[in-house]
Amino acid sequence: MNLAGFCRNCLSKWYREEAGKKGIEISDPDAREHVYGMPYSEWKDKYQK
């Protein structure tokens, strides 16, 4: 994602902000889970070394 000029965390924040503009409240952890496809803590354990 860094090749596209943004990271997954930035994308999840943008997703949350845009949802808020449409009247949909979503938490940061829920937005990250949507972007990562799994809970962020699980993704970190699985892929970050």
Buried (B, 14 or more C-beta within 10 A) or exposed (E): EEEEEEEBBEBBBEBBEEBEEEEEEBEEEBBBBBBBEEEBEEBEEEEEE
